[in-house]
Amino acid sequence: MKNKKIIIAGGTGSIGQALAAAGERTTRSSSSAASPPTATITTTDKSCSLRRTATISPTGAGTGARWRNTGRGNWKAPIWSSILRGAASAAATLPVTGARSSRAEWMRQRRWAGAIREAVVPPRVWVNAASATIYRHAQDRPQDEDTGEYHDDFSVQVCKRWEASFAEQRTPFTRKIALRLAITLVEGGVIVPYLRLIKLGLGGRQGSGRQMYSWVHIDDVRRALEWFLDHTDLEGTYNLSSPGPVTNSYFMSTLRRLAGVRLGLPTPAWLLKLGAVLVGTETELVLKSRWVLPSRLLATGFDFQYPRIDGALRSIIRLQRRNGRKMKIKDVF
């Protein structure tokens, strides 16, 4: 994909860094509720010939800040707008924190929408990171965009507010896509704590182990973004999850095998609940059954590079081991 520019809001997390690393030139930025985000223009393909890195910065500070385009309005770039807090991590925080995040996210979405509307040449598409945890706990059947069901547990409420804040933003000349991301397998991301548990001998199933685990490889996230940029007829809400979800038990046993560890003690649900109370979080991050399928994305003709968990985990572990010193995880293995 040549001569494409992408504005990444934030980009300091594991997913943002992985997306930015695929570009030719990158200046990472961060954001907070008090200080609106600085956006970075980059590319998603190293074959691109991007000659400079532009940024979009606020002209003021605080909630009343207005945005100006430092490239003088000449926006030719699609947007990847990451949420203020990662969907998976925010779902694990206390409800009051989730409420604050929702408010901050609404304010930030409004600023982005204003910047897009005021641009002389607005971006062609605005892609927003949502979460596949918006669906109910499901062990009876998979959930997709058309048949999925929503209950009112904590994480679903947070995700609904996030998506609503995005949907209400008016950008008449810019397509909007909400990506309901499953747990993203990326180097230095969620795999690291799992590997630490395995090293400690606690790499068995969590709870019953029958809860479904929906996931997506970071390379397929990049490829899906390019797919949405290139297919100008696509907009709306899409699940971005592998077509091969597995049970928690299978996920843990596969990760143990690939990490070279034979045995792993299970963690019962009562112990997880006790730990959640001690650290002030929610057990549903681990115990909720997320059985999500990317039906709408598959219907567009998109083909996943990593449709099965074995190949995806093998790829991530290979990267972890190769870059262990750089990622400071040498003690994991």
C-alpha positions as MATLAB code, in Angstrom:
seq = 'MKNKKIIIAGGTGSIGQALAAAGERTTRSSSSAASPPTATITTTDKSCSLRRTATISPTGAGTGARWRNTGRGNWKAPIWSSILRGAASAAATLPVTGARSSRAEWMRQRRWAGAIREAVVPPRVWVNAASATIYRHAQDRPQDEDTGEYHDDFSVQVCKRWEASFAEQRTPFTRKIALRLAITLVEGGVIVPYLRLIKLGLGGRQGSGRQMYSWVHIDDVRRALEWFLDHTDLEGTYNLSSPGPVTNSYFMSTLRRLAGVRLGLPTPAWLLKLGAVLVGTETELVLKSRWVLPSRLLATGFDFQYPRIDGALRSIIRLQRRNGRKMKIKDVF';
ca = [
       0.000    0.000    0.000;
       1.972    2.997   -1.268;
       1.722    6.676   -0.413;
      -0.744    6.158    2.424;
      -0.554    8.272    5.543;
      -2.151    7.271    8.817;
      -2.723    9.402   11.881;
      -2.308    7.349   15.056;
      -3.845    8.908   18.160;
      -1.520    7.906   20.963;
       0.411    4.911   19.758;
       2.538    4.240   22.832;
       0.867    0.929   23.737;
       1.884   -2.441   22.333;
      -0.693   -2.330   19.520;
       0.037    1.275   18.587;
       3.778    0.655   18.577;
       3.370   -2.406   16.371;
       1.274   -0.453   13.886;
       3.686    2.469   13.861;
       6.679    0.139   13.436;
       5.308   -0.917   10.046;
       5.760    2.630    8.783;
       8.769    4.237    7.190;
       8.975    7.207    9.539;
       7.343    7.512   12.929;
       7.145    9.943   15.823;
       5.228    8.331   18.682;
       2.958   10.332   20.927;
       0.822    9.869   24.004;
      -2.409   11.295   25.338;
      -4.404   11.825   28.472;
      -7.734   13.266   29.483;
      -6.103   16.509   30.670;
      -3.821   16.835   27.664;
      -5.461   16.069   24.294;
      -3.546   13.630   22.114;
      -0.894   14.509   19.597;
      -1.490   12.515   16.445;
       1.235   11.021   14.338;
       1.139   10.584   10.574;
       2.872    7.453    9.418;
       2.477    4.707    6.854;
       1.502    1.068    7.220;
       3.919   -0.303    4.694;
       7.696    0.087    4.580;
       7.479    0.271    0.798;
       5.737    3.632    1.135;
       7.658    6.719    0.159;
       6.568    9.059    2.941;
       9.003   11.993    2.897;
       8.073   13.701    6.150;
       6.264   13.121    9.412;
       3.487   15.603   10.190;
       1.548   15.917   13.423;
      -1.793   17.238   14.528;
      -1.637   19.118   17.808;
      -4.127   21.001   19.972;
      -3.989   24.786   19.883;
      -5.066   24.929   23.534;
      -5.226   22.679   26.561;
      -7.946   21.050   28.560;
     -11.481   20.188   27.517;
     -12.010   23.397   25.579;
      -9.075   22.948   23.246;
      -9.662   23.253   19.522;
      -7.607   21.348   16.986;
      -5.562   22.774   14.176;
      -3.961   20.881   11.334;
      -0.217   21.565   11.321;
      -0.171   20.417    7.713;
      -2.367   23.463    6.841;
      -5.505   21.446    6.288;
      -4.060   19.163    3.668;
      -5.251   15.873    5.192;
      -4.812   13.054    2.726;
      -4.612   10.415    5.411;
      -6.963    7.836    6.853;
      -7.174    7.781   10.648;
      -6.624    5.033   13.174;
      -8.046    6.495   16.383;
      -7.152    4.392   19.384;
      -9.308    4.663   22.496;
      -8.075    6.512   25.540;
      -7.562    3.274   27.437;
      -7.109   -0.092   25.746;
     -10.428   -1.897   25.595;
      -9.183   -5.011   27.324;
      -7.355   -3.193   30.101;
     -10.139   -0.718   30.783;
     -12.634   -3.540   31.076;
     -10.607   -4.825   34.000;
     -10.749   -1.605   35.998;
     -13.288   -0.539   38.579;
     -16.650    0.748   37.274;
     -15.907    4.313   38.382;
     -12.707    4.281   36.333;
     -14.623    2.940   33.348;
     -17.109    5.791   33.691;
     -14.309    8.354   33.733;
     -12.742    6.733   30.675;
     -16.072    6.890   28.834;
     -16.429   10.602   29.567;
     -12.860   11.317   28.499;
     -13.332    9.232   25.371;
     -16.468   11.156   24.410;
     -14.621   14.443   24.785;
     -11.711   13.191   22.730;
     -13.930   11.800   19.970;
     -15.644   15.177   19.750;
     -12.310   16.932   19.254;
     -11.281   14.480   16.543;
     -14.612   14.930   14.766;
     -14.185   18.711   14.897;
     -10.686   18.462   13.441;
     -11.930   16.238   10.634;
     -14.839   18.540    9.781;
     -12.587   21.620    9.706;
      -9.916   20.062    7.500;
      -9.691   21.503    4.002;
      -9.187   17.981    2.645;
     -10.648   15.643    5.293;
      -9.384   12.102    5.829;
     -11.133    9.463    3.756;
     -11.789    7.147    6.692;
     -11.798    7.231   10.495;
     -11.138    3.840   12.101;
     -11.878    3.586   15.811;
     -10.786    0.794   18.139;
     -13.737   -0.730   19.973;
     -13.817   -4.108   21.743;
     -15.209   -7.553   20.996;
     -16.017   -7.901   24.680;
     -19.197   -5.930   23.952;
     -21.011   -9.241   23.449;
     -22.483  -11.314   26.265;
     -20.834  -14.248   28.000;
     -21.379  -16.951   25.372;
     -20.777  -20.688   25.613;
     -23.854  -21.777   23.657;
     -23.140  -20.161   20.279;
     -20.791  -17.633   18.637;
     -21.594  -13.930   18.466;
     -21.257  -11.801   15.362;
     -22.310   -8.359   14.184;
     -25.786   -9.474   13.085;
     -26.773  -12.099   15.671;
     -24.720  -11.053   18.695;
     -26.468  -10.380   22.005;
     -25.623   -7.765   24.605;
     -26.149   -8.082   28.331;
     -25.514   -5.407   30.914;
     -22.411   -6.686   32.639;
     -19.645   -4.195   33.380;
     -17.457   -4.560   30.305;
     -20.454   -4.447   27.949;
     -21.659   -1.188   29.496;
     -18.240    0.393   29.044;
     -17.995   -0.777   25.429;
     -21.488    0.493   24.617;
     -20.607    3.956   25.876;
     -17.382    3.958   23.876;
     -19.138    2.996   20.660;
     -21.958    5.478   21.261;
     -19.467    8.317   21.644;
     -17.964    7.391   18.283;
     -21.290    6.882   16.490;
     -22.662   10.285   17.424;
     -19.748   12.193   15.883;
     -20.733   13.762   12.570;
     -18.164   13.521    9.742;
     -20.147   13.832    6.497;
     -17.150   13.450    4.156;
     -15.265   10.775    6.100;
     -16.180    7.110    6.396;
     -16.319    5.770    9.932;
     -15.422    2.214   10.930;
     -15.677    0.801   14.434;
     -13.404   -2.217   14.888;
     -14.463   -4.559   17.670;
     -11.028   -5.927   18.465;
     -10.570   -9.272   20.146;
      -7.576   -9.835   22.440;
      -4.658   -8.879   20.214;
      -1.620  -11.140   20.179;
       1.388   -8.870   19.792;
       5.015   -8.987   20.816;
       5.417   -7.539   24.297;
       1.656   -7.493   24.863;
      -0.750   -9.812   26.600;
       1.441  -12.872   25.987;
       4.102  -11.715   28.465;
       2.023  -12.136   31.654;
       0.757  -15.488   30.370;
       4.339  -16.654   29.874;
       5.243  -15.489   33.371;
       2.405  -17.580   34.787;
       3.637  -20.579   32.809;
       7.171  -20.141   34.135;
       5.783  -20.086   37.683;
       3.944  -23.356   37.050;
       0.511  -21.665   36.966;
      -0.108  -22.109   33.268;
      -3.132  -24.367   33.549;
      -6.745  -23.537   32.759;
      -8.359  -20.562   34.467;
     -11.702  -21.289   36.073;
     -13.445  -24.123   34.283;
     -11.308  -23.592   31.183;
     -14.422  -23.952   29.031;
     -14.845  -20.225   28.438;
     -14.113  -19.224   24.861;
     -11.064  -17.133   24.018;
     -11.359  -14.901   20.960;
      -8.125  -13.419   19.663;
      -6.450  -11.826   16.633;
      -2.810  -11.632   15.538;
      -1.322   -8.147   15.188;
      -0.358   -8.833   11.565;
      -4.015   -9.426   10.754;
      -4.892   -6.150   12.488;
      -2.462   -4.356   10.158;
      -3.764   -6.224    7.125;
      -7.376   -5.495    8.056;
      -6.617   -1.787    8.369;
      -5.141   -1.773    4.884;
      -8.178   -3.704    3.665;
     -10.534   -1.040    5.009;
      -8.439    1.754    3.525;
      -8.392    0.162    0.091;
     -12.083   -0.860   -0.001;
     -13.857    2.467   -0.006;
     -17.348    0.964    0.153;
     -16.821   -0.454    3.641;
     -18.053    1.351    6.747;
     -19.896    0.616    9.976;
     -19.075   -1.930   12.679;
     -16.832   -4.963   12.168;
     -15.541   -7.659   14.478;
     -11.775   -8.019   14.138;
     -11.141  -11.450   15.603;
      -9.726  -14.670   14.255;
     -12.230  -17.124   12.747;
     -10.669  -19.779   15.031;
     -11.549  -18.955   18.672;
     -10.557  -21.604   21.231;
     -11.340  -22.486   24.821;
      -9.246  -21.068   27.624;
      -8.004  -24.569   28.380;
      -6.829  -25.115   24.792;
      -5.191  -21.695   24.655;
      -3.185  -22.335   27.834;
      -2.161  -25.862   26.847;
      -1.036  -24.671   23.405;
       0.981  -21.826   24.899;
       2.622  -24.203   27.389;
       3.563  -26.623   24.629;
       5.088  -23.923   22.443;
       6.949  -22.455   25.417;
       8.373  -25.882   26.227;
       6.615  -26.329   29.583;
       4.883  -29.658   30.179;
       2.772  -29.024   33.274;
       0.698  -26.102   34.523;
      -1.455  -25.876   37.634;
      -5.024  -24.648   37.073;
      -6.349  -21.544   38.796;
      -9.837  -22.101   40.254;
     -12.515  -19.447   39.902;
     -12.654  -18.726   43.642;
      -8.946  -17.871   43.679;
      -9.351  -15.569   40.694;
     -12.230  -13.801   42.452;
     -10.136  -13.375   45.590;
      -7.296  -11.908   43.571;
      -9.707   -9.559   41.781;
     -10.924   -8.191   45.115;
      -7.355   -7.616   46.292;
      -6.308   -5.671   43.198;
      -9.673   -3.954   42.617;
     -10.578   -5.391   39.229;
     -13.154   -7.684   37.608;
     -12.814  -11.450   37.110;
     -14.745  -11.303   33.854;
     -11.538  -10.273   32.096;
     -10.477  -13.923   32.475;
     -13.691  -15.824   33.181;
     -15.990  -14.233   30.605;
     -16.525  -16.446   27.581;
     -15.834  -14.364   24.481;
     -16.991  -16.362   21.470;
     -16.769  -13.873   18.614;
     -16.673  -14.418   14.856;
     -15.711  -11.842   12.159;
     -18.689  -12.613    9.899;
     -18.959   -9.200    8.238;
     -15.226   -8.983    7.561;
     -15.091  -12.480    6.058;
     -18.068  -11.620    3.851;
     -16.007   -8.826    2.253;
     -13.435  -11.385    1.083;
     -10.784  -10.704    3.716;
      -8.462  -13.662    4.341;
      -6.742  -14.067    7.708;
      -3.033  -14.819    7.693;
      -3.353  -16.422   11.129;
      -6.728  -18.187   11.365;
      -5.527  -20.743   13.974;
      -4.058  -20.192   17.419;
      -1.095  -22.551   17.019;
       0.482  -20.592   14.187;
      -0.313  -17.245   15.794;
       1.277  -18.134   19.132;
       4.293  -19.713   17.444;
       4.872  -16.462   15.570;
       4.625  -14.280   18.687;
       6.824  -16.548   20.819;
       9.460  -16.601   18.079;
       9.526  -12.797   18.128;
       9.617  -12.702   21.925;
      12.612  -15.011   22.045;
      14.432  -13.245   19.241;
      13.932   -9.797   20.797;
      13.942  -10.863   24.437;
      16.757   -8.525   25.482;
      15.170   -5.572   23.758;
      11.753   -6.296   25.259;
      13.264   -6.979   28.713;
      11.533  -10.320   29.062;
      14.607  -12.539   29.193;
      13.510  -13.815   32.588;
      10.317  -15.236   31.124;
      12.095  -18.201   29.486;
];
